[in-house]
Amino acid sequence: MTAVRTSRSTSIHRRLCVRCGFDGRAVQDGVIRRSDAWCPNCGCDFHRRPPRSYAEMEGLDNAPFVSVEKVAAPPRRRSRARRQFLRRLERCLAVLFVLIVSFVVAAHFVYLGLSMIG
């Protein structure tokens, strides 16, 4: 069996998303591109909270984080807002449907009641 060596300095200097700990390609090189400005795992804004390594957080590494350009809201957040809007719309339509059905049922019972009297 082959022994695999791991370097402690590699894991200490690996950049992670400070919100969720994601360590993919988007956070490793330290350069934010338009497609990589948000954490693909949790949607954290890398311009506000750049990914940092443990060494950077503890002040052991003096390499600054380089940011290239700012971008609009990520697609994940836009879709989340759209999902919330659709949920609210669905609830409103469900309430409207229940009210209409209730009105029709009540009107039917009133009609039946009046027809039995007369």
Secondary structure, 3 states (H helix, E strand, C coil): CCCCCCCHHHHHHCCECCCCCCCCHHHHCCEECCCCCECCCCCCECCCCCCECHHHHCCCCCCCCEECCCCCCCHHHHHHHHHHHHHHHHHHHHHHHHHHHHHHHHHHHHHHHHHHHC
